[in-house]
């Protein structure tokens, strides 16, 4: 099954309180229309965002994961958790 990856689009260094942009990528996903779901700290009951790219306030204590869903409602695996770091 397809496993998305979270990429940080904001240039480093990043400091606490600044905005950070994250993108959920699917390699080999083709041009299928995907639905995106973002989760913070493994709270998988309710997505915090539903767009491919999200902007969040930098916090190195929060874990972000994304999941994608195809139009035919086939759910992907959840991405590896990304914790933002200052380096």
PDB file with one MODEL, atoms N, CA, C and O in Angstrom:
MODEL        1
ATOM      1  N   UNK A   1       0.843  -1.197   0.000  1.00  0.00           N
ATOM      2  CA  UNK A   1       0.000   0.000   0.000  1.00  0.00           C
ATOM      3  C   UNK A   1       0.878   1.248   0.000  1.00  0.00           C
ATOM      4  O   UNK A   1       2.087   1.180   0.226  1.00  0.00           O
ATOM      5  N   UNK A   2       0.257   2.357  -0.252  1.00  0.00           N
ATOM      6  CA  UNK A   2       1.006   3.611  -0.409  1.00  0.00           C
ATOM      7  C   UNK A   2       1.269   4.244   0.949  1.00  0.00           C
ATOM      8  O   UNK A   2       0.385   4.316   1.803  1.00  0.00           O
ATOM      9  N   UNK A   3       2.506   4.702   1.130  1.00  0.00           N
ATOM     10  CA  UNK A   3       2.857   5.360   2.390  1.00  0.00           C
ATOM     11  C   UNK A   3       3.303   6.787   2.105  1.00  0.00           C
ATOM     12  O   UNK A   3       4.325   6.987   1.449  1.00  0.00           O
ATOM     13  N   UNK A   4       2.566   7.780   2.580  1.00  0.00           N
ATOM     14  CA  UNK A   4       2.955   9.169   2.334  1.00  0.00           C
ATOM     15  C   UNK A   4       4.145   9.580   3.197  1.00  0.00           C
ATOM     16  O   UNK A   4       4.468   8.928   4.190  1.00  0.00           O
ATOM     17  N   UNK A   5       4.786  10.671   2.796  1.00  0.00           N
ATOM     18  CA  UNK A   5       5.905  11.223   3.560  1.00  0.00           C
ATOM     19  C   UNK A   5       5.635  12.688   3.845  1.00  0.00           C
ATOM     20  O   UNK A   5       5.061  13.403   3.024  1.00  0.00           O
ATOM     21  N   UNK A   6       6.056  13.118   5.014  1.00  0.00           N
ATOM     22  CA  UNK A   6       5.920  14.526   5.387  1.00  0.00           C
ATOM     23  C   UNK A   6       7.237  15.231   5.106  1.00  0.00           C
ATOM     24  O   UNK A   6       8.293  14.784   5.553  1.00  0.00           O
ATOM     25  N   UNK A   7       7.176  16.332   4.365  1.00  0.00           N
ATOM     26  CA  UNK A   7       8.362  17.140   4.096  1.00  0.00           C
ATOM     27  C   UNK A   7       8.169  18.536   4.666  1.00  0.00           C
ATOM     28  O   UNK A   7       7.076  19.099   4.616  1.00  0.00           O
ATOM     29  N   UNK A   8       9.250  19.082   5.209  1.00  0.00           N
ATOM     30  CA  UNK A   8       9.219  20.454   5.718  1.00  0.00           C
ATOM     31  C   UNK A   8       9.642  21.380   4.591  1.00  0.00           C
ATOM     32  O   UNK A   8      10.739  21.243   4.050  1.00  0.00           O
ATOM     33  N   UNK A   9       8.776  22.324   4.233  1.00  0.00           N
ATOM     34  CA  UNK A   9       9.077  23.219   3.118  1.00  0.00           C
ATOM     35  C   UNK A   9       9.756  24.505   3.567  1.00  0.00           C
ATOM     36  O   UNK A   9      10.348  25.212   2.751  1.00  0.00           O
ATOM     37  N   UNK A  10       9.676  24.812   4.851  1.00  0.00           N
ATOM     38  CA  UNK A  10      10.252  26.050   5.361  1.00  0.00           C
ATOM     39  C   UNK A  10      11.759  25.901   5.496  1.00  0.00           C
ATOM     40  O   UNK A  10      12.255  24.863   5.934  1.00  0.00           O
ATOM     41  N   UNK A  11      12.478  26.940   5.119  1.00  0.00           N
ATOM     42  CA  UNK A  11      13.944  26.913   5.233  1.00  0.00           C
ATOM     43  C   UNK A  11      14.349  26.961   6.705  1.00  0.00           C
ATOM     44  O   UNK A  11      13.721  27.645   7.514  1.00  0.00           O
ATOM     45  N   UNK A  12      15.394  26.233   7.032  1.00  0.00           N
ATOM     46  CA  UNK A  12      15.908  26.282   8.398  1.00  0.00           C
ATOM     47  C   UNK A  12      16.982  27.366   8.471  1.00  0.00           C
ATOM     48  O   UNK A  12      17.506  27.721   7.415  1.00  0.00           O
ATOM     49  N   UNK A  13      17.344  27.907   9.594  1.00  0.00           N
ATOM     50  CA  UNK A  13      16.819  27.545  10.909  1.00  0.00           C
ATOM     51  C   UNK A  13      15.421  28.123  11.155  1.00  0.00           C
ATOM     52  O   UNK A  13      15.042  29.157  10.604  1.00  0.00           O
ATOM     53  N   UNK A  14      14.686  27.426  11.989  1.00  0.00           N
ATOM     54  CA  UNK A  14      13.348  27.860  12.378  1.00  0.00           C
ATOM     55  C   UNK A  14      13.384  28.091  13.887  1.00  0.00           C
ATOM     56  O   UNK A  14      14.048  27.364  14.625  1.00  0.00           O
ATOM     57  N   UNK A  15      12.670  29.099  14.321  1.00  0.00           N
ATOM     58  CA  UNK A  15      12.658  29.406  15.751  1.00  0.00           C
ATOM     59  C   UNK A  15      11.249  29.266  16.304  1.00  0.00           C
ATOM     60  O   UNK A  15      10.261  29.405  15.583  1.00  0.00           O
ATOM     61  N   UNK A  16      11.180  28.991  17.587  1.00  0.00           N
ATOM     62  CA  UNK A  16       9.878  28.804  18.234  1.00  0.00           C
ATOM     63  C   UNK A  16       8.952  29.976  17.953  1.00  0.00           C
ATOM     64  O   UNK A  16       9.360  31.136  17.997  1.00  0.00           O
ATOM     65  N   UNK A  17       7.698  29.652  17.663  1.00  0.00           N
ATOM     66  CA  UNK A  17       6.711  30.697  17.409  1.00  0.00           C
ATOM     67  C   UNK A  17       6.605  31.096  15.949  1.00  0.00           C
ATOM     68  O   UNK A  17       5.674  31.807  15.573  1.00  0.00           O
ATOM     69  N   UNK A  18       7.552  30.648  15.107  1.00  0.00           N
ATOM     70  CA  UNK A  18       7.489  30.962  13.679  1.00  0.00           C
ATOM     71  C   UNK A  18       6.592  29.961  12.959  1.00  0.00           C
ATOM     72  O   UNK A  18       6.334  28.862  13.452  1.00  0.00           O
ATOM     73  N   UNK A  19       6.127  30.364  11.789  1.00  0.00           N
ATOM     74  CA  UNK A  19       5.303  29.463  10.987  1.00  0.00           C
ATOM     75  C   UNK A  19       6.169  28.485  10.207  1.00  0.00           C
ATOM     76  O   UNK A  19       7.229  28.846   9.695  1.00  0.00           O
ATOM     77  N   UNK A  20       5.711  27.259  10.124  1.00  0.00           N
ATOM     78  CA  UNK A  20       6.403  26.216   9.379  1.00  0.00           C
ATOM     79  C   UNK A  20       5.394  25.590   8.420  1.00  0.00           C
ATOM     80  O   UNK A  20       4.254  25.321   8.798  1.00  0.00           O
ATOM     81  N   UNK A  21       5.823  25.358   7.170  1.00  0.00           N
ATOM     82  CA  UNK A  21       4.943  24.730   6.194  1.00  0.00           C
ATOM     83  C   UNK A  21       5.357  23.278   5.984  1.00  0.00           C
ATOM     84  O   UNK A  21       6.523  22.982   5.723  1.00  0.00           O
ATOM     85  N   UNK A  22       4.393  22.385   6.101  1.00  0.00           N
ATOM     86  CA  UNK A  22       4.626  20.953   5.911  1.00  0.00           C
ATOM     87  C   UNK A  22       3.828  20.476   4.704  1.00  0.00           C
ATOM     88  O   UNK A  22       2.720  20.950   4.451  1.00  0.00           O
ATOM     89  N   UNK A  23       4.401  19.536   3.967  1.00  0.00           N
ATOM     90  CA  UNK A  23       3.725  19.003   2.788  1.00  0.00           C
ATOM     91  C   UNK A  23       3.656  17.480   2.886  1.00  0.00           C
ATOM     92  O   UNK A  23       4.612  16.826   3.302  1.00  0.00           O
ATOM     93  N   UNK A  24       2.523  16.938   2.500  1.00  0.00           N
ATOM     94  CA  UNK A  24       2.318  15.488   2.513  1.00  0.00           C
ATOM     95  C   UNK A  24       2.495  14.976   1.092  1.00  0.00           C
ATOM     96  O   UNK A  24       1.695  15.298   0.214  1.00  0.00           O
ATOM     97  N   UNK A  25       3.526  14.188   0.858  1.00  0.00           N
ATOM     98  CA  UNK A  25       3.844  13.702  -0.488  1.00  0.00           C
ATOM     99  C   UNK A  25       3.562  12.214  -0.627  1.00  0.00           C
ATOM    100  O   UNK A  25       3.763  11.435   0.305  1.00  0.00           O
ATOM    101  N   UNK A  26       3.093  11.839  -1.805  1.00  0.00           N
ATOM    102  CA  UNK A  26       2.878  10.430  -2.113  1.00  0.00           C
ATOM    103  C   UNK A  26       3.727  10.089  -3.318  1.00  0.00           C
ATOM    104  O   UNK A  26       3.472  10.584  -4.416  1.00  0.00           O
ATOM    105  N   UNK A  27       4.734   9.248  -3.130  1.00  0.00           N
ATOM    106  CA  UNK A  27       5.542   8.862  -4.287  1.00  0.00           C
ATOM    107  C   UNK A  27       4.833   7.734  -5.012  1.00  0.00           C
ATOM    108  O   UNK A  27       4.350   6.783  -4.397  1.00  0.00           O
ATOM    109  N   UNK A  28       4.779   7.856  -6.316  1.00  0.00           N
ATOM    110  CA  UNK A  28       4.099   6.845  -7.105  1.00  0.00           C
ATOM    111  C   UNK A  28       2.592   6.922  -7.028  1.00  0.00           C
ATOM    112  O   UNK A  28       1.886   5.990  -7.410  1.00  0.00           O
ATOM    113  N   UNK A  29       2.104   8.056  -6.525  1.00  0.00           N
ATOM    114  CA  UNK A  29       0.660   8.201  -6.387  1.00  0.00           C
ATOM    115  C   UNK A  29      -0.023   8.633  -7.666  1.00  0.00           C
ATOM    116  O   UNK A  29      -1.250   8.607  -7.761  1.00  0.00           O
ATOM    117  N   UNK A  30       0.774   9.033  -8.658  1.00  0.00           N
ATOM    118  CA  UNK A  30       0.189   9.462  -9.923  1.00  0.00           C
ATOM    119  C   UNK A  30      -0.639  10.720  -9.760  1.00  0.00           C
ATOM    120  O   UNK A  30      -0.403  11.524  -8.858  1.00  0.00           O
ATOM    121  N   UNK A  31      -1.607  10.876 -10.638  1.00  0.00           N
ATOM    122  CA  UNK A  31      -2.424  12.089 -10.602  1.00  0.00           C
ATOM    123  C   UNK A  31      -3.781  11.832  -9.961  1.00  0.00           C
ATOM    124  O   UNK A  31      -4.722  12.606 -10.136  1.00  0.00           O
ATOM    125  N   UNK A  32      -3.864  10.750  -9.228  1.00  0.00           N
ATOM    126  CA  UNK A  32      -5.112  10.435  -8.539  1.00  0.00           C
ATOM    127  C   UNK A  32      -5.504  11.594  -7.637  1.00  0.00           C
ATOM    128  O   UNK A  32      -4.644  12.271  -7.075  1.00  0.00           O
ATOM    129  N   UNK A  33      -6.798  11.819  -7.502  1.00  0.00           N
ATOM    130  CA  UNK A  33      -7.239  12.850  -6.568  1.00  0.00           C
ATOM    131  C   UNK A  33      -7.226  12.267  -5.163  1.00  0.00           C
ATOM    132  O   UNK A  33      -7.926  11.301  -4.859  1.00  0.00           O
ATOM    133  N   UNK A  34      -6.413  12.877  -4.324  1.00  0.00           N
ATOM    134  CA  UNK A  34      -6.257  12.377  -2.959  1.00  0.00           C
ATOM    135  C   UNK A  34      -6.960  13.299  -1.974  1.00  0.00           C
ATOM    136  O   UNK A  34      -7.092  14.504  -2.192  1.00  0.00           O
ATOM    137  N   UNK A  35      -7.398  12.699  -0.902  1.00  0.00           N
ATOM    138  CA  UNK A  35      -7.879  13.469   0.234  1.00  0.00           C
ATOM    139  C   UNK A  35      -6.804  13.345   1.310  1.00  0.00           C
ATOM    140  O   UNK A  35      -6.310  12.252   1.584  1.00  0.00           O
ATOM    141  N   UNK A  36      -6.452  14.468   1.911  1.00  0.00           N
ATOM    142  CA  UNK A  36      -5.365  14.474   2.895  1.00  0.00           C
ATOM    143  C   UNK A  36      -5.928  14.622   4.300  1.00  0.00           C
ATOM    144  O   UNK A  36      -6.919  15.318   4.524  1.00  0.00           O
ATOM    145  N   UNK A  37      -5.286  13.964   5.219  1.00  0.00           N
ATOM    146  CA  UNK A  37      -5.660  14.100   6.624  1.00  0.00           C
ATOM    147  C   UNK A  37      -4.388  14.263   7.443  1.00  0.00           C
ATOM    148  O   UNK A  37      -3.463  13.456   7.342  1.00  0.00           O
ATOM    149  N   UNK A  38      -4.352  15.308   8.249  1.00  0.00           N
ATOM    150  CA  UNK A  38      -3.199  15.570   9.110  1.00  0.00           C
ATOM    151  C   UNK A  38      -3.593  15.330  10.560  1.00  0.00           C
ATOM    152  O   UNK A  38      -4.709  15.628  10.985  1.00  0.00           O
ATOM    153  N   UNK A  39      -2.644  14.783  11.297  1.00  0.00           N
ATOM    154  CA  UNK A  39      -2.900  14.515  12.707  1.00  0.00           C
ATOM    155  C   UNK A  39      -1.739  15.042  13.547  1.00  0.00           C
ATOM    156  O   UNK A  39      -0.580  15.015  13.132  1.00  0.00           O
ATOM    157  N   UNK A  40      -2.083  15.518  14.728  1.00  0.00           N
ATOM    158  CA  UNK A  40      -1.067  15.993  15.662  1.00  0.00           C
ATOM    159  C   UNK A  40      -1.037  15.042  16.846  1.00  0.00           C
ATOM    160  O   UNK A  40      -2.074  14.709  17.420  1.00  0.00           O
ATOM    161  N   UNK A  41       0.165  14.610  17.204  1.00  0.00           N
ATOM    162  CA  UNK A  41       0.359  13.738  18.367  1.00  0.00           C
ATOM    163  C   UNK A  41      -0.513  12.487  18.317  1.00  0.00           C
ATOM    164  O   UNK A  41      -1.091  12.089  19.329  1.00  0.00           O
ATOM    165  N   UNK A  42      -0.607  11.865  17.139  1.00  0.00           N
ATOM    166  CA  UNK A  42      -1.322  10.592  16.986  1.00  0.00           C
ATOM    167  C   UNK A  42      -2.808  10.655  17.335  1.00  0.00           C
ATOM    168  O   UNK A  42      -3.429   9.632  17.625  1.00  0.00           O
ATOM    169  N   UNK A  43      -3.369  11.854  17.304  1.00  0.00           N
ATOM    170  CA  UNK A  43      -4.817  11.952  17.538  1.00  0.00           C
ATOM    171  C   UNK A  43      -5.526  11.625  16.226  1.00  0.00           C
ATOM    172  O   UNK A  43      -5.866  12.523  15.457  1.00  0.00           O
ATOM    173  N   UNK A  44      -5.744  10.351  15.979  1.00  0.00           N
ATOM    174  CA  UNK A  44      -6.256   9.934  14.675  1.00  0.00           C
ATOM    175  C   UNK A  44      -7.778   9.966  14.588  1.00  0.00           C
ATOM    176  O   UNK A  44      -8.348   9.582  13.567  1.00  0.00           O
ATOM    177  N   UNK A  45      -8.438  10.419  15.647  1.00  0.00           N
ATOM    178  CA  UNK A  45      -9.897  10.453  15.593  1.00  0.00           C
ATOM    179  C   UNK A  45     -10.404  11.639  14.774  1.00  0.00           C
ATOM    180  O   UNK A  45     -11.445  11.547  14.123  1.00  0.00           O
ATOM    181  N   UNK A  46      -9.670  12.750  14.806  1.00  0.00           N
ATOM    182  CA  UNK A  46     -10.133  13.904  14.030  1.00  0.00           C
ATOM    183  C   UNK A  46      -8.949  14.619  13.401  1.00  0.00           C
ATOM    184  O   UNK A  46      -8.053  15.082  14.107  1.00  0.00           O
ATOM    185  N   UNK A  47      -8.942  14.711  12.065  1.00  0.00           N
ATOM    186  CA  UNK A  47      -7.830  15.386  11.393  1.00  0.00           C
ATOM    187  C   UNK A  47      -7.818  16.876  11.709  1.00  0.00           C
ATOM    188  O   UNK A  47      -8.872  17.506  11.803  1.00  0.00           O
ATOM    189  N   UNK A  48      -6.624  17.435  11.871  1.00  0.00           N
ATOM    190  CA  UNK A  48      -6.513  18.866  12.146  1.00  0.00           C
ATOM    191  C   UNK A  48      -6.579  19.678  10.860  1.00  0.00           C
ATOM    192  O   UNK A  48      -7.002  20.834  10.884  1.00  0.00           O
ATOM    193  N   UNK A  49      -6.166  19.091   9.730  1.00  0.00           N
ATOM    194  CA  UNK A  49      -6.202  19.772   8.432  1.00  0.00           C
ATOM    195  C   UNK A  49      -6.513  18.747   7.349  1.00  0.00           C
ATOM    196  O   UNK A  49      -6.306  17.548   7.537  1.00  0.00           O
ATOM    197  N   UNK A  50      -7.013  19.229   6.216  1.00  0.00           N
ATOM    198  CA  UNK A  50      -7.352  18.308   5.126  1.00  0.00           C
ATOM    199  C   UNK A  50      -6.828  18.809   3.782  1.00  0.00           C
ATOM    200  O   UNK A  50      -7.452  18.580   2.745  1.00  0.00           O
ATOM    201  N   UNK A  51      -5.684  19.493   3.800  1.00  0.00           N
ATOM    202  CA  UNK A  51      -5.054  19.958   2.561  1.00  0.00           C
ATOM    203  C   UNK A  51      -3.677  19.319   2.443  1.00  0.00           C
ATOM    204  O   UNK A  51      -3.136  18.816   3.428  1.00  0.00           O
ATOM    205  N   UNK A  52      -3.108  19.338   1.239  1.00  0.00           N
ATOM    206  CA  UNK A  52      -1.801  18.697   1.059  1.00  0.00           C
ATOM    207  C   UNK A  52      -0.713  19.443   1.816  1.00  0.00           C
ATOM    208  O   UNK A  52       0.209  18.825   2.349  1.00  0.00           O
ATOM    209  N   UNK A  53      -0.813  20.754   1.865  1.00  0.00           N
ATOM    210  CA  UNK A  53       0.184  21.579   2.543  1.00  0.00           C
ATOM    211  C   UNK A  53      -0.472  22.260   3.733  1.00  0.00           C
ATOM    212  O   UNK A  53      -1.578  22.790   3.620  1.00  0.00           O
ATOM    213  N   UNK A  54       0.204  22.246   4.866  1.00  0.00           N
ATOM    214  CA  UNK A  54      -0.329  22.944   6.037  1.00  0.00           C
ATOM    215  C   UNK A  54       0.741  23.868   6.598  1.00  0.00           C
ATOM    216  O   UNK A  54       1.937  23.620   6.444  1.00  0.00           O
ATOM    217  N   UNK A  55       0.299  24.926   7.244  1.00  0.00           N
ATOM    218  CA  UNK A  55       1.217  25.832   7.926  1.00  0.00           C
ATOM    219  C   UNK A  55       0.867  25.812   9.406  1.00  0.00           C
ATOM    220  O   UNK A  55      -0.277  26.044   9.798  1.00  0.00           O
ATOM    221  N   UNK A  56       1.872  25.533  10.208  1.00  0.00           N
ATOM    222  CA  UNK A  56       1.657  25.423  11.648  1.00  0.00           C
ATOM    223  C   UNK A  56       2.674  26.302  12.358  1.00  0.00           C
ATOM    224  O   UNK A  56       3.691  26.685  11.778  1.00  0.00           O
ATOM    225  N   UNK A  57       2.395  26.618  13.612  1.00  0.00           N
ATOM    226  CA  UNK A  57       3.366  27.363  14.414  1.00  0.00           C
ATOM    227  C   UNK A  57       4.375  26.367  14.953  1.00  0.00           C
ATOM    228  O   UNK A  57       4.005  25.330  15.504  1.00  0.00           O
ATOM    229  N   UNK A  58       5.643  26.683  14.794  1.00  0.00           N
ATOM    230  CA  UNK A  58       6.714  25.760  15.185  1.00  0.00           C
ATOM    231  C   UNK A  58       6.610  25.378  16.654  1.00  0.00           C
ATOM    232  O   UNK A  58       6.535  26.238  17.533  1.00  0.00           O
ATOM    233  N   UNK A  59       6.607  24.095  16.899  1.00  0.00           N
ATOM    234  CA  UNK A  59       6.621  23.571  18.266  1.00  0.00           C
ATOM    235  C   UNK A  59       7.314  22.218  18.222  1.00  0.00           C
ATOM    236  O   UNK A  59       6.808  21.281  17.605  1.00  0.00           O
ATOM    237  N   UNK A  60       8.457  22.108  18.867  1.00  0.00           N
ATOM    238  CA  UNK A  60       9.238  20.872  18.757  1.00  0.00           C
ATOM    239  C   UNK A  60       8.708  19.750  19.646  1.00  0.00           C
ATOM    240  O   UNK A  60       9.306  18.676  19.713  1.00  0.00           O
ATOM    241  N   UNK A  61       7.592  19.991  20.327  1.00  0.00           N
ATOM    242  CA  UNK A  61       7.029  18.924  21.160  1.00  0.00           C
ATOM    243  C   UNK A  61       5.882  18.202  20.456  1.00  0.00           C
ATOM    244  O   UNK A  61       5.385  17.191  20.953  1.00  0.00           O
ATOM    245  N   UNK A  62       5.464  18.716  19.309  1.00  0.00           N
ATOM    246  CA  UNK A  62       4.311  18.143  18.607  1.00  0.00           C
ATOM    247  C   UNK A  62       4.779  17.211  17.497  1.00  0.00           C
ATOM    248  O   UNK A  62       5.710  17.532  16.759  1.00  0.00           O
ATOM    249  N   UNK A  63       4.129  16.059  17.384  1.00  0.00           N
ATOM    250  CA  UNK A  63       4.414  15.135  16.279  1.00  0.00           C
ATOM    251  C   UNK A  63       3.323  15.297  15.224  1.00  0.00           C
ATOM    252  O   UNK A  63       2.138  15.356  15.551  1.00  0.00           O
ATOM    253  N   UNK A  64       3.732  15.368  13.958  1.00  0.00           N
ATOM    254  CA  UNK A  64       2.778  15.512  12.859  1.00  0.00           C
ATOM    255  C   UNK A  64       2.812  14.273  11.977  1.00  0.00           C
ATOM    256  O   UNK A  64       3.885  13.774  11.636  1.00  0.00           O
ATOM    257  N   UNK A  65       1.654  13.786  11.616  1.00  0.00           N
ATOM    258  CA  UNK A  65       1.581  12.689  10.651  1.00  0.00           C
ATOM    259  C   UNK A  65       0.501  13.018   9.627  1.00  0.00           C
ATOM    260  O   UNK A  65      -0.435  13.764   9.917  1.00  0.00           O
ATOM    261  N   UNK A  66       0.639  12.460   8.434  1.00  0.00           N
ATOM    262  CA  UNK A  66      -0.413  12.645   7.433  1.00  0.00           C
ATOM    263  C   UNK A  66      -0.841  11.296   6.886  1.00  0.00           C
ATOM    264  O   UNK A  66      -0.101  10.314   6.930  1.00  0.00           O
ATOM    265  N   UNK A  67      -2.050  11.283   6.375  1.00  0.00           N
ATOM    266  CA  UNK A  67      -2.621  10.084   5.785  1.00  0.00           C
ATOM    267  C   UNK A  67      -3.365  10.541   4.538  1.00  0.00           C
ATOM    268  O   UNK A  67      -3.907  11.646   4.507  1.00  0.00           O
ATOM    269  N   UNK A  68      -3.392   9.712   3.528  1.00  0.00           N
ATOM    270  CA  UNK A  68      -4.106  10.092   2.309  1.00  0.00           C
ATOM    271  C   UNK A  68      -5.172   9.050   1.995  1.00  0.00           C
ATOM    272  O   UNK A  68      -5.064   7.875   2.348  1.00  0.00           O
ATOM    273  N   UNK A  69      -6.194   9.531   1.322  1.00  0.00           N
ATOM    274  CA  UNK A  69      -7.299   8.660   0.966  1.00  0.00           C
ATOM    275  C   UNK A  69      -7.606   8.901  -0.501  1.00  0.00           C
ATOM    276  O   UNK A  69      -7.649  10.043  -0.958  1.00  0.00           O
ATOM    277  N   UNK A  70      -7.817   7.823  -1.231  1.00  0.00           N
ATOM    278  CA  UNK A  70      -8.159   7.954  -2.635  1.00  0.00           C
ATOM    279  C   UNK A  70      -9.655   8.206  -2.775  1.00  0.00           C
ATOM    280  O   UNK A  70     -10.436   7.964  -1.854  1.00  0.00           O
ATOM    281  N   UNK A  71     -10.026   8.690  -3.935  1.00  0.00           N
ATOM    282  CA  UNK A  71     -11.445   8.914  -4.211  1.00  0.00           C
ATOM    283  C   UNK A  71     -12.280   7.665  -3.927  1.00  0.00           C
ATOM    284  O   UNK A  71     -13.397   7.754  -3.416  1.00  0.00           O
ATOM    285  N   UNK A  72     -11.720   6.496  -4.267  1.00  0.00           N
ATOM    286  CA  UNK A  72     -12.473   5.256  -4.028  1.00  0.00           C
ATOM    287  C   UNK A  72     -12.367   4.811  -2.567  1.00  0.00           C
ATOM    288  O   UNK A  72     -12.672   3.671  -2.217  1.00  0.00           O
ATOM    289  N   UNK A  73     -11.928   5.741  -1.740  1.00  0.00           N
ATOM    290  CA  UNK A  73     -11.866   5.594  -0.279  1.00  0.00           C
ATOM    291  C   UNK A  73     -10.880   4.542   0.208  1.00  0.00           C
ATOM    292  O   UNK A  73     -10.986   4.063   1.337  1.00  0.00           O
ATOM    293  N   UNK A  74      -9.922   4.183  -0.640  1.00  0.00           N
ATOM    294  CA  UNK A  74      -8.851   3.300  -0.174  1.00  0.00           C
ATOM    295  C   UNK A  74      -7.898   4.139   0.666  1.00  0.00           C
ATOM    296  O   UNK A  74      -7.347   5.131   0.187  1.00  0.00           O
ATOM    297  N   UNK A  75      -7.707   3.741   1.908  1.00  0.00           N
ATOM    298  CA  UNK A  75      -6.897   4.520   2.834  1.00  0.00           C
ATOM    299  C   UNK A  75      -5.442   4.101   2.745  1.00  0.00           C
ATOM    300  O   UNK A  75      -5.135   2.911   2.661  1.00  0.00           O
ATOM    301  N   UNK A  76      -4.552   5.069   2.764  1.00  0.00           N
ATOM    302  CA  UNK A  76      -3.130   4.748   2.757  1.00  0.00           C
ATOM    303  C   UNK A  76      -2.674   4.425   4.167  1.00  0.00           C
ATOM    304  O   UNK A  76      -3.433   4.530   5.131  1.00  0.00           O
ATOM    305  N   UNK A  77      -1.419   4.031   4.259  1.00  0.00           N
ATOM    306  CA  UNK A  77      -0.805   3.929   5.574  1.00  0.00           C
ATOM    307  C   UNK A  77      -0.609   5.344   6.103  1.00  0.00           C
ATOM    308  O   UNK A  77      -0.676   6.318   5.354  1.00  0.00           O
ATOM    309  N   UNK A  78      -0.369   5.437   7.388  1.00  0.00           N
ATOM    310  CA  UNK A  78      -0.042   6.733   7.969  1.00  0.00           C
ATOM    311  C   UNK A  78       1.452   6.964   7.802  1.00  0.00           C
ATOM    312  O   UNK A  78       2.253   6.039   7.938  1.00  0.00           O
ATOM    313  N   UNK A  79       1.818   8.203   7.506  1.00  0.00           N
ATOM    314  CA  UNK A  79       3.234   8.527   7.341  1.00  0.00           C
ATOM    315  C   UNK A  79       3.971   8.336   8.660  1.00  0.00           C
ATOM    316  O   UNK A  79       3.360   8.257   9.725  1.00  0.00           O
ATOM    317  N   UNK A  80       5.293   8.263   8.568  1.00  0.00           N
ATOM    318  CA  UNK A  80       6.087   8.289   9.789  1.00  0.00           C
ATOM    319  C   UNK A  80       5.873   9.642  10.459  1.00  0.00           C
ATOM    320  O   UNK A  80       5.688  10.657   9.788  1.00  0.00           O
ATOM    321  N   UNK A  81       5.901   9.643  11.769  1.00  0.00           N
ATOM    322  CA  UNK A  81       5.702  10.898  12.492  1.00  0.00           C
ATOM    323  C   UNK A  81       6.893  11.823  12.279  1.00  0.00           C
ATOM    324  O   UNK A  81       8.044  11.385  12.263  1.00  0.00           O
ATOM    325  N   UNK A  82       6.598  13.099  12.118  1.00  0.00           N
ATOM    326  CA  UNK A  82       7.654  14.089  11.978  1.00  0.00           C
ATOM    327  C   UNK A  82       7.590  15.010  13.184  1.00  0.00           C
ATOM    328  O   UNK A  82       6.544  15.582  13.489  1.00  0.00           O
ATOM    329  N   UNK A  83       8.716  15.145  13.862  1.00  0.00           N
ATOM    330  CA  UNK A  83       8.829  16.116  14.939  1.00  0.00           C
ATOM    331  C   UNK A  83       9.762  17.204  14.441  1.00  0.00           C
ATOM    332  O   UNK A  83      10.870  16.914  13.989  1.00  0.00           O
ATOM    333  N   UNK A  84       9.331  18.436  14.517  1.00  0.00           N
ATOM    334  CA  UNK A  84      10.150  19.535  14.005  1.00  0.00           C
ATOM    335  C   UNK A  84      11.311  19.784  14.948  1.00  0.00           C
ATOM    336  O   UNK A  84      11.139  19.809  16.166  1.00  0.00           O
ATOM    337  N   UNK A  85      12.488  19.966  14.382  1.00  0.00           N
ATOM    338  CA  UNK A  85      13.648  20.264  15.218  1.00  0.00           C
ATOM    339  C   UNK A  85      14.298  21.544  14.736  1.00  0.00           C
ATOM    340  O   UNK A  85      14.138  21.936  13.580  1.00  0.00           O
ATOM    341  N   UNK A  86      15.023  22.184  15.615  1.00  0.00           N
ATOM    342  CA  UNK A  86      15.591  23.492  15.298  1.00  0.00           C
ATOM    343  C   UNK A  86      16.794  23.418  14.394  1.00  0.00           C
ATOM    344  O   UNK A  86      17.265  24.451  13.917  1.00  0.00           O
ATOM    345  N   UNK A  87      17.315  22.218  14.139  1.00  0.00           N
ATOM    346  CA  UNK A  87      18.534  22.141  13.333  1.00  0.00           C
ATOM    347  C   UNK A  87      18.212  22.170  11.854  1.00  0.00           C
ATOM    348  O   UNK A  87      19.119  22.114  11.024  1.00  0.00           O
TER     349      UNK A  87
ENDMDL
END
